[in-house]
Amino acid sequence: MKRIEDKIKEIEKKDKTNRRLYIGVVVLIALFMLSTLYFGNEISKREKTIAKREVTILDREETISVQKIEQSDTYKKLDASFDSLQKSLRPKEYWNHIKKENSVEGYISYITNDWGIDKTPYLPKAINNLKSSNPEAIGFKGWLWVGSKKTNGTYVSKDIIEVIYRAGSKAGFENSEIQKGDIVKLTTTRNRRTYKRKTLKRRNVNSNGWRNKTKGFVTDVWKDPNSTDFIIEIKYY
Protein backbone atom coordinates (compact mmCIF):
# COMPACT_ATOMS: atom_id res chain seq x y z
CA MET A 1 0.00 0.00 0.00
CA LYS A 2 2.86 2.35 0.87
CA ARG A 3 4.50 1.73 -2.49
CA ILE A 4 1.30 2.54 -4.34
CA GLU A 5 0.93 5.90 -2.54
CA ASP A 6 4.58 6.70 -3.19
CA LYS A 7 4.10 5.84 -6.86
CA ILE A 8 1.05 8.08 -7.09
CA LYS A 9 2.94 10.96 -5.45
CA GLU A 10 5.82 10.42 -7.83
CA ILE A 11 3.45 10.47 -10.87
CA GLU A 12 1.73 13.64 -9.57
CA LYS A 13 5.12 15.29 -9.08
CA LYS A 14 6.14 14.42 -12.65
CA ASP A 15 2.78 15.60 -13.90
CA LYS A 16 3.25 19.02 -12.24
CA THR A 17 6.74 19.25 -13.71
CA ASN A 18 5.44 18.36 -17.17
CA ARG A 19 2.64 20.91 -16.85
CA ARG A 20 5.14 23.61 -15.95
CA LEU A 21 7.32 22.59 -18.84
CA TYR A 22 4.31 22.59 -21.14
CA ILE A 23 3.22 26.06 -19.99
CA GLY A 24 6.79 27.28 -20.34
CA VAL A 25 7.00 25.92 -23.86
CA VAL A 26 3.66 27.52 -24.75
CA VAL A 27 4.81 30.85 -23.33
CA LEU A 28 8.10 30.62 -25.23
CA ILE A 29 6.24 29.81 -28.47
CA ALA A 30 3.90 32.77 -27.89
CA LEU A 31 6.84 35.08 -27.21
CA PHE A 32 8.58 33.80 -30.31
CA MET A 33 5.49 34.39 -32.44
CA LEU A 34 5.02 37.90 -31.06
CA SER A 35 8.67 38.75 -31.62
CA THR A 36 8.50 37.31 -35.15
CA LEU A 37 5.40 39.37 -35.88
CA TYR A 38 6.96 42.54 -34.46
CA PHE A 39 10.31 42.16 -36.18
CA GLY A 40 8.53 41.04 -39.36
CA ASN A 41 6.54 44.29 -39.39
CA GLU A 42 9.69 46.28 -38.73
CA ILE A 43 11.49 44.49 -41.56
CA SER A 44 8.48 45.04 -43.83
CA LYS A 45 8.52 48.77 -43.04
CA ARG A 46 12.22 48.94 -43.69
CA GLU A 47 11.80 47.01 -46.93
CA LYS A 48 9.07 49.41 -48.05
CA THR A 49 11.26 52.38 -47.15
CA ILE A 50 14.17 50.85 -49.05
CA ALA A 51 11.89 50.12 -52.01
CA LYS A 52 10.66 53.75 -52.06
CA ARG A 53 14.23 54.99 -51.92
CA GLU A 54 15.16 52.66 -54.76
CA VAL A 55 12.26 54.01 -56.86
CA THR A 56 13.34 57.58 -56.11
CA ILE A 57 16.90 56.73 -57.07
CA LEU A 58 15.71 55.10 -60.29
CA ASP A 59 13.58 58.16 -61.11
CA ARG A 60 16.54 60.44 -60.52
CA GLU A 61 18.79 58.21 -62.56
CA GLU A 62 16.23 58.25 -65.39
CA THR A 63 15.99 62.07 -65.23
CA ILE A 64 19.76 62.38 -65.26
CA SER A 65 19.90 59.91 -68.15
CA VAL A 66 17.36 61.92 -70.19
CA GLN A 67 19.25 65.12 -69.47
CA LYS A 68 22.48 63.49 -70.59
CA ILE A 69 20.81 62.36 -73.81
CA GLU A 70 19.37 65.83 -74.47
CA GLN A 71 22.76 67.39 -73.89
CA SER A 72 24.57 64.99 -76.17
CA ASP A 73 25.79 66.11 -79.59
CA THR A 74 23.86 63.30 -81.30
CA TYR A 75 20.57 64.42 -79.77
CA LYS A 76 21.21 68.04 -80.73
CA LYS A 77 21.94 67.02 -84.30
CA LEU A 78 18.78 64.91 -84.48
CA ASP A 79 16.71 67.75 -83.02
CA ALA A 80 18.16 70.20 -85.54
CA SER A 81 17.42 67.73 -88.35
CA PHE A 82 13.82 67.36 -87.19
CA ASP A 83 13.38 71.14 -87.04
CA SER A 84 14.86 71.46 -90.51
CA LEU A 85 12.54 68.73 -91.78
CA GLN A 86 9.48 70.55 -90.40
CA LYS A 87 10.54 73.76 -92.09
CA SER A 88 11.06 72.03 -95.40
CA LEU A 89 7.48 70.78 -95.73
CA ARG A 90 6.97 72.13 -99.24
CA PRO A 91 6.78 75.86 -98.41
CA LYS A 92 6.73 76.88 -102.09
CA GLU A 93 3.80 74.59 -102.91
CA TYR A 94 1.90 75.90 -99.89
CA TRP A 95 2.46 79.51 -100.97
CA ASN A 96 1.50 78.76 -104.58
CA HIS A 97 -1.78 77.29 -103.38
CA ILE A 98 -2.56 80.41 -101.30
CA LYS A 99 -1.59 82.75 -104.16
CA LYS A 100 -3.72 80.84 -106.65
CA GLU A 101 -6.72 81.02 -104.31
CA ASN A 102 -6.09 84.80 -103.94
CA SER A 103 -8.58 85.34 -101.11
CA VAL A 104 -8.49 87.67 -98.11
CA GLU A 105 -9.24 84.70 -95.85
CA GLY A 106 -6.44 82.62 -97.39
CA TYR A 107 -3.78 85.33 -97.03
CA ILE A 108 -4.80 86.15 -93.45
CA SER A 109 -4.78 82.45 -92.49
CA TYR A 110 -1.37 82.05 -94.13
CA ILE A 111 0.05 84.91 -92.08
CA THR A 112 -1.50 84.04 -88.71
CA ASN A 113 -1.63 80.23 -88.64
CA ASP A 114 1.40 78.13 -87.74
CA TRP A 115 1.44 74.77 -89.50
CA GLY A 116 5.16 74.13 -88.98
CA ILE A 117 5.98 75.22 -92.53
CA ASP A 118 8.65 77.83 -93.18
CA LYS A 119 6.79 80.91 -94.50
CA THR A 120 9.64 83.41 -94.08
CA PRO A 121 10.30 84.01 -97.82
CA TYR A 122 6.60 84.55 -98.59
CA LEU A 123 5.17 86.53 -95.65
CA PRO A 124 6.00 89.92 -97.22
CA LYS A 125 4.32 88.78 -100.43
CA ALA A 126 1.18 87.74 -98.55
CA ILE A 127 0.98 91.16 -96.88
CA ASN A 128 1.60 92.99 -100.17
CA ASN A 129 -1.09 90.94 -101.88
CA LEU A 130 -3.56 91.98 -99.17
CA LYS A 131 -2.62 95.63 -99.68
CA SER A 132 -2.79 95.43 -103.46
CA SER A 133 -5.86 96.11 -105.56
CA ASN A 134 -4.39 94.57 -108.70
CA PRO A 135 -5.69 91.95 -108.65
CA GLU A 136 -8.01 92.48 -105.71
CA ALA A 137 -8.07 89.53 -103.29
CA ILE A 138 -11.47 87.89 -103.03
CA GLY A 139 -13.36 89.21 -100.01
CA PHE A 140 -14.97 92.38 -98.67
CA LYS A 141 -13.72 95.81 -97.72
CA GLY A 142 -15.20 98.49 -95.50
CA TRP A 143 -14.78 101.15 -92.80
CA LEU A 144 -15.84 100.87 -89.16
CA TRP A 145 -15.46 102.75 -85.88
CA VAL A 146 -13.25 100.99 -83.33
CA GLY A 147 -12.22 103.55 -80.70
CA SER A 148 -11.35 107.14 -79.93
CA LYS A 149 -8.29 109.33 -80.06
CA LYS A 150 -8.16 112.44 -77.90
CA THR A 151 -6.62 115.75 -78.92
CA ASN A 152 -3.54 114.94 -76.83
CA GLY A 153 -2.99 111.81 -78.96
CA THR A 154 -4.24 109.26 -76.40
CA TYR A 155 -5.92 106.29 -78.08
CA VAL A 156 -8.71 104.41 -76.29
CA SER A 157 -9.89 101.04 -77.59
CA LYS A 158 -13.62 100.33 -77.36
CA ASP A 159 -13.05 96.57 -77.09
CA ILE A 160 -14.63 95.94 -80.46
CA ILE A 161 -11.52 94.41 -81.97
CA GLU A 162 -8.06 93.30 -80.92
CA VAL A 163 -4.82 93.25 -82.85
CA ILE A 164 -3.57 89.68 -83.33
CA TYR A 165 -0.68 90.31 -85.74
CA ARG A 166 1.70 93.20 -86.30
CA ALA A 167 4.71 92.77 -88.54
CA GLY A 168 7.95 93.00 -86.57
CA SER A 169 6.25 92.74 -83.16
CA LYS A 170 5.60 89.71 -80.97
CA ALA A 171 3.49 91.00 -78.06
CA GLY A 172 2.03 94.02 -76.28
CA PHE A 173 0.01 95.40 -79.20
CA GLU A 174 -3.38 93.73 -78.65
CA ASN A 175 -5.23 96.90 -77.54
CA SER A 176 -2.78 99.50 -78.81
CA GLU A 177 -3.59 102.10 -81.45
CA ILE A 178 -4.32 100.23 -84.66
CA GLN A 179 -1.90 100.66 -87.56
CA LYS A 180 -2.04 100.00 -91.28
CA GLY A 181 -0.90 96.46 -91.97
CA ASP A 182 -2.25 95.05 -88.67
CA ILE A 183 -4.41 91.95 -88.65
CA VAL A 184 -7.34 92.36 -86.27
CA LYS A 185 -10.05 90.11 -84.90
CA LEU A 186 -13.65 91.05 -84.14
CA THR A 187 -14.25 90.24 -80.46
CA THR A 188 -17.94 91.06 -80.12
CA THR A 189 -20.57 88.35 -80.30
CA ARG A 190 -22.52 90.11 -83.05
CA ASN A 191 -21.59 90.78 -86.64
CA ARG A 192 -20.34 94.30 -87.37
CA ARG A 193 -21.62 96.69 -90.01
CA THR A 194 -19.06 98.20 -92.37
CA TYR A 195 -19.34 101.29 -94.54
CA LYS A 196 -18.20 102.31 -98.01
CA ARG A 197 -16.68 105.57 -96.80
CA LYS A 198 -14.76 106.66 -93.71
CA THR A 199 -17.53 109.13 -92.83
CA LEU A 200 -19.67 106.03 -92.14
CA LYS A 201 -22.54 107.36 -94.22
CA ARG A 202 -23.12 104.51 -96.70
CA ARG A 203 -23.40 100.96 -95.49
CA ASN A 204 -21.94 98.05 -97.40
CA VAL A 205 -24.73 95.87 -98.73
CA ASN A 206 -23.20 92.44 -98.10
CA SER A 207 -25.77 90.82 -95.85
CA ASN A 208 -23.67 89.41 -93.04
CA GLY A 209 -21.28 92.31 -92.44
CA TRP A 210 -18.03 91.47 -90.72
CA ARG A 211 -18.75 88.19 -88.94
CA ASN A 212 -17.93 87.84 -85.26
CA LYS A 213 -14.67 86.10 -84.29
CA THR A 214 -13.29 86.41 -87.84
CA LYS A 215 -10.23 88.41 -88.89
CA GLY A 216 -9.52 91.43 -91.02
CA PHE A 217 -6.51 93.18 -92.57
CA VAL A 218 -6.19 96.91 -91.85
CA THR A 219 -5.65 98.83 -95.10
CA ASP A 220 -6.12 102.36 -93.71
CA VAL A 221 -6.79 104.32 -90.49
CA TRP A 222 -8.47 107.69 -90.01
CA LYS A 223 -8.96 110.10 -87.13
CA ASP A 224 -12.12 112.22 -87.60
CA PRO A 225 -10.97 115.86 -87.22
CA ASN A 226 -14.43 116.89 -85.98
CA SER A 227 -14.57 114.32 -83.14
CA THR A 228 -12.45 111.83 -81.26
CA ASP A 229 -13.66 108.93 -83.44
CA PHE A 230 -10.95 106.57 -84.65
CA ILE A 231 -12.00 104.69 -87.77
CA ILE A 232 -10.27 101.97 -89.76
CA GLU A 233 -10.66 100.32 -93.16
CA ILE A 234 -10.31 96.56 -93.34
CA LYS A 235 -10.37 93.75 -95.84
CA TYR A 236 -12.35 90.85 -94.40
CA TYR A 237 -14.23 87.70 -95.36
LUMZA-106960 format. One record per residue (C-alpha): residue in one letter; residue number from 1; z, y, x. Coordinates in Angstrom, 1 decimal. Last residue first. Example, Ala and Ser with C-alpha at 12.3 -4.5 7.8 and 13.67 -1.06 7.14 Angstrom:
ATOM;aa;i;z;y;x
ATOM;S;2;7.1;-1.1;13.7 .
ATOM;A;1;7.8;-4.5;12.3 .
END
This chain:
ATOM;aa;i;z;y;x
ATOM;Y;237;-95.4;87.7;-14.2 .
ATOM;Y;236;-94.4;90.9;-12.3 .
ATOM;K;235;-95.8;93.8;-10.4 .
ATOM;I;234;-93.3;96.6;-10.3 .
ATOM;E;233;-93.2;100.3;-10.7 .
ATOM;I;232;-89.8;102.0;-10.3 .
ATOM;I;231;-87.8;104.7;-12.0 .
ATOM;F;230;-84.7;106.6;-10.9 .
ATOM;D;229;-83.4;108.9;-13.7 .
ATOM;T;228;-81.3;111.8;-12.5 .
ATOM;S;227;-83.1;114.3;-14.6 .
ATOM;N;226;-86.0;116.9;-14.4 .
ATOM;P;225;-87.2;115.9;-11.0 .
ATOM;D;224;-87.6;112.2;-12.1 .
ATOM;K;223;-87.1;110.1;-9.0 .
ATOM;W;222;-90.0;107.7;-8.5 .
ATOM;V;221;-90.5;104.3;-6.8 .
ATOM;D;220;-93.7;102.4;-6.1 .
ATOM;T;219;-95.1;98.8;-5.7 .
ATOM;V;218;-91.9;96.9;-6.2 .
ATOM;F;217;-92.6;93.2;-6.5 .
ATOM;G;216;-91.0;91.4;-9.5 .
ATOM;K;215;-88.9;88.4;-10.2 .
ATOM;T;214;-87.8;86.4;-13.3 .
ATOM;K;213;-84.3;86.1;-14.7 .
ATOM;N;212;-85.3;87.8;-17.9 .
ATOM;R;211;-88.9;88.2;-18.8 .
ATOM;W;210;-90.7;91.5;-18.0 .
ATOM;G;209;-92.4;92.3;-21.3 .
ATOM;N;208;-93.0;89.4;-23.7 .
ATOM;S;207;-95.9;90.8;-25.8 .
ATOM;N;206;-98.1;92.4;-23.2 .
ATOM;V;205;-98.7;95.9;-24.7 .
ATOM;N;204;-97.4;98.1;-21.9 .
ATOM;R;203;-95.5;101.0;-23.4 .
ATOM;R;202;-96.7;104.5;-23.1 .
ATOM;K;201;-94.2;107.4;-22.5 .
ATOM;L;200;-92.1;106.0;-19.7 .
ATOM;T;199;-92.8;109.1;-17.5 .
ATOM;K;198;-93.7;106.7;-14.8 .
ATOM;R;197;-96.8;105.6;-16.7 .
ATOM;K;196;-98.0;102.3;-18.2 .
ATOM;Y;195;-94.5;101.3;-19.3 .
ATOM;T;194;-92.4;98.2;-19.1 .
ATOM;R;193;-90.0;96.7;-21.6 .
ATOM;R;192;-87.4;94.3;-20.3 .
ATOM;N;191;-86.6;90.8;-21.6 .
ATOM;R;190;-83.0;90.1;-22.5 .
ATOM;T;189;-80.3;88.3;-20.6 .
ATOM;T;188;-80.1;91.1;-17.9 .
ATOM;T;187;-80.5;90.2;-14.2 .
ATOM;L;186;-84.1;91.0;-13.6 .
ATOM;K;185;-84.9;90.1;-10.0 .
ATOM;V;184;-86.3;92.4;-7.3 .
ATOM;I;183;-88.6;91.9;-4.4 .
ATOM;D;182;-88.7;95.1;-2.2 .
ATOM;G;181;-92.0;96.5;-0.9 .
ATOM;K;180;-91.3;100.0;-2.0 .
ATOM;Q;179;-87.6;100.7;-1.9 .
ATOM;I;178;-84.7;100.2;-4.3 .
ATOM;E;177;-81.4;102.1;-3.6 .
ATOM;S;176;-78.8;99.5;-2.8 .
ATOM;N;175;-77.5;96.9;-5.2 .
ATOM;E;174;-78.6;93.7;-3.4 .
ATOM;F;173;-79.2;95.4;0.0 .
ATOM;G;172;-76.3;94.0;2.0 .
ATOM;A;171;-78.1;91.0;3.5 .
ATOM;K;170;-81.0;89.7;5.6 .
ATOM;S;169;-83.2;92.7;6.2 .
ATOM;G;168;-86.6;93.0;7.9 .
ATOM;A;167;-88.5;92.8;4.7 .
ATOM;R;166;-86.3;93.2;1.7 .
ATOM;Y;165;-85.7;90.3;-0.7 .
ATOM;I;164;-83.3;89.7;-3.6 .
ATOM;V;163;-82.9;93.3;-4.8 .
ATOM;E;162;-80.9;93.3;-8.1 .
ATOM;I;161;-82.0;94.4;-11.5 .
ATOM;I;160;-80.5;95.9;-14.6 .
ATOM;D;159;-77.1;96.6;-13.1 .
ATOM;K;158;-77.4;100.3;-13.6 .
ATOM;S;157;-77.6;101.0;-9.9 .
ATOM;V;156;-76.3;104.4;-8.7 .
ATOM;Y;155;-78.1;106.3;-5.9 .
ATOM;T;154;-76.4;109.3;-4.2 .
ATOM;G;153;-79.0;111.8;-3.0 .
ATOM;N;152;-76.8;114.9;-3.5 .
ATOM;T;151;-78.9;115.8;-6.6 .
ATOM;K;150;-77.9;112.4;-8.2 .
ATOM;K;149;-80.1;109.3;-8.3 .
ATOM;S;148;-79.9;107.1;-11.3 .
ATOM;G;147;-80.7;103.5;-12.2 .
ATOM;V;146;-83.3;101.0;-13.2 .
ATOM;W;145;-85.9;102.7;-15.5 .
ATOM;L;144;-89.2;100.9;-15.8 .
ATOM;W;143;-92.8;101.1;-14.8 .
ATOM;G;142;-95.5;98.5;-15.2 .
ATOM;K;141;-97.7;95.8;-13.7 .
ATOM;F;140;-98.7;92.4;-15.0 .
ATOM;G;139;-100.0;89.2;-13.4 .
ATOM;I;138;-103.0;87.9;-11.5 .
ATOM;A;137;-103.3;89.5;-8.1 .
ATOM;E;136;-105.7;92.5;-8.0 .
ATOM;P;135;-108.6;92.0;-5.7 .
ATOM;N;134;-108.7;94.6;-4.4 .
ATOM;S;133;-105.6;96.1;-5.9 .
ATOM;S;132;-103.5;95.4;-2.8 .
ATOM;K;131;-99.7;95.6;-2.6 .
ATOM;L;130;-99.2;92.0;-3.6 .
ATOM;N;129;-101.9;90.9;-1.1 .
ATOM;N;128;-100.2;93.0;1.6 .
ATOM;I;127;-96.9;91.2;1.0 .
ATOM;A;126;-98.6;87.7;1.2 .
ATOM;K;125;-100.4;88.8;4.3 .
ATOM;P;124;-97.2;89.9;6.0 .
ATOM;L;123;-95.6;86.5;5.2 .
ATOM;Y;122;-98.6;84.6;6.6 .
ATOM;P;121;-97.8;84.0;10.3 .
ATOM;T;120;-94.1;83.4;9.6 .
ATOM;K;119;-94.5;80.9;6.8 .
ATOM;D;118;-93.2;77.8;8.7 .
ATOM;I;117;-92.5;75.2;6.0 .
ATOM;G;116;-89.0;74.1;5.2 .
ATOM;W;115;-89.5;74.8;1.4 .
ATOM;D;114;-87.7;78.1;1.4 .
ATOM;N;113;-88.6;80.2;-1.6 .
ATOM;T;112;-88.7;84.0;-1.5 .
ATOM;I;111;-92.1;84.9;0.1 .
ATOM;Y;110;-94.1;82.1;-1.4 .
ATOM;S;109;-92.5;82.5;-4.8 .
ATOM;I;108;-93.5;86.2;-4.8 .
ATOM;Y;107;-97.0;85.3;-3.8 .
ATOM;G;106;-97.4;82.6;-6.4 .
ATOM;E;105;-95.9;84.7;-9.2 .
ATOM;V;104;-98.1;87.7;-8.5 .
ATOM;S;103;-101.1;85.3;-8.6 .
ATOM;N;102;-103.9;84.8;-6.1 .
ATOM;E;101;-104.3;81.0;-6.7 .
ATOM;K;100;-106.7;80.8;-3.7 .
ATOM;K;99;-104.2;82.7;-1.6 .
ATOM;I;98;-101.3;80.4;-2.6 .
ATOM;H;97;-103.4;77.3;-1.8 .
ATOM;N;96;-104.6;78.8;1.5 .
ATOM;W;95;-101.0;79.5;2.5 .
ATOM;Y;94;-99.9;75.9;1.9 .
ATOM;E;93;-102.9;74.6;3.8 .
ATOM;K;92;-102.1;76.9;6.7 .
ATOM;P;91;-98.4;75.9;6.8 .
ATOM;R;90;-99.2;72.1;7.0 .
ATOM;L;89;-95.7;70.8;7.5 .
ATOM;S;88;-95.4;72.0;11.1 .
ATOM;K;87;-92.1;73.8;10.5 .
ATOM;Q;86;-90.4;70.5;9.5 .
ATOM;L;85;-91.8;68.7;12.5 .
ATOM;S;84;-90.5;71.5;14.9 .
ATOM;D;83;-87.0;71.1;13.4 .
ATOM;F;82;-87.2;67.4;13.8 .
ATOM;S;81;-88.4;67.7;17.4 .
ATOM;A;80;-85.5;70.2;18.2 .
ATOM;D;79;-83.0;67.8;16.7 .
ATOM;L;78;-84.5;64.9;18.8 .
ATOM;K;77;-84.3;67.0;21.9 .
ATOM;K;76;-80.7;68.0;21.2 .
ATOM;Y;75;-79.8;64.4;20.6 .
ATOM;T;74;-81.3;63.3;23.9 .
ATOM;D;73;-79.6;66.1;25.8 .
ATOM;S;72;-76.2;65.0;24.6 .
ATOM;Q;71;-73.9;67.4;22.8 .
ATOM;E;70;-74.5;65.8;19.4 .
ATOM;I;69;-73.8;62.4;20.8 .
ATOM;K;68;-70.6;63.5;22.5 .
ATOM;Q;67;-69.5;65.1;19.3 .
ATOM;V;66;-70.2;61.9;17.4 .
ATOM;S;65;-68.2;59.9;19.9 .
ATOM;I;64;-65.3;62.4;19.8 .
ATOM;T;63;-65.2;62.1;16.0 .
ATOM;E;62;-65.4;58.3;16.2 .
ATOM;E;61;-62.6;58.2;18.8 .
ATOM;R;60;-60.5;60.4;16.5 .
ATOM;D;59;-61.1;58.2;13.6 .
ATOM;L;58;-60.3;55.1;15.7 .
ATOM;I;57;-57.1;56.7;16.9 .
ATOM;T;56;-56.1;57.6;13.3 .
ATOM;V;55;-56.9;54.0;12.3 .
ATOM;E;54;-54.8;52.7;15.2 .
ATOM;R;53;-51.9;55.0;14.2 .
ATOM;K;52;-52.1;53.8;10.7 .
ATOM;A;51;-52.0;50.1;11.9 .
ATOM;I;50;-49.0;50.9;14.2 .
ATOM;T;49;-47.1;52.4;11.3 .
ATOM;K;48;-48.0;49.4;9.1 .
ATOM;E;47;-46.9;47.0;11.8 .
ATOM;R;46;-43.7;48.9;12.2 .
ATOM;K;45;-43.0;48.8;8.5 .
ATOM;S;44;-43.8;45.0;8.5 .
ATOM;I;43;-41.6;44.5;11.5 .
ATOM;E;42;-38.7;46.3;9.7 .
ATOM;N;41;-39.4;44.3;6.5 .
ATOM;G;40;-39.4;41.0;8.5 .
ATOM;F;39;-36.2;42.2;10.3 .
ATOM;Y;38;-34.5;42.5;7.0 .
ATOM;L;37;-35.9;39.4;5.4 .
ATOM;T;36;-35.1;37.3;8.5 .
ATOM;S;35;-31.6;38.8;8.7 .
ATOM;L;34;-31.1;37.9;5.0 .
ATOM;M;33;-32.4;34.4;5.5 .
ATOM;F;32;-30.3;33.8;8.6 .
ATOM;L;31;-27.2;35.1;6.8 .
ATOM;A;30;-27.9;32.8;3.9 .
ATOM;I;29;-28.5;29.8;6.2 .
ATOM;L;28;-25.2;30.6;8.1 .
ATOM;V;27;-23.3;30.9;4.8 .
ATOM;V;26;-24.7;27.5;3.7 .
ATOM;V;25;-23.9;25.9;7.0 .
ATOM;G;24;-20.3;27.3;6.8 .
ATOM;I;23;-20.0;26.1;3.2 .
ATOM;Y;22;-21.1;22.6;4.3 .
ATOM;L;21;-18.8;22.6;7.3 .
ATOM;R;20;-16.0;23.6;5.1 .
ATOM;R;19;-16.9;20.9;2.6 .
ATOM;N;18;-17.2;18.4;5.4 .
ATOM;T;17;-13.7;19.3;6.7 .
ATOM;K;16;-12.2;19.0;3.3 .
ATOM;D;15;-13.9;15.6;2.8 .
ATOM;K;14;-12.7;14.4;6.1 .
ATOM;K;13;-9.1;15.3;5.1 .
ATOM;E;12;-9.6;13.6;1.7 .
ATOM;I;11;-10.9;10.5;3.5 .
ATOM;E;10;-7.8;10.4;5.8 .
ATOM;K;9;-5.5;11.0;2.9 .
ATOM;I;8;-7.1;8.1;1.0 .
ATOM;K;7;-6.9;5.8;4.1 .
ATOM;D;6;-3.2;6.7;4.6 .
ATOM;E;5;-2.5;5.9;0.9 .
ATOM;I;4;-4.3;2.5;1.3 .
ATOM;R;3;-2.5;1.7;4.5 .
ATOM;K;2;0.9;2.3;2.9 .
ATOM;M;1;0.0;0.0;0.0 .
END
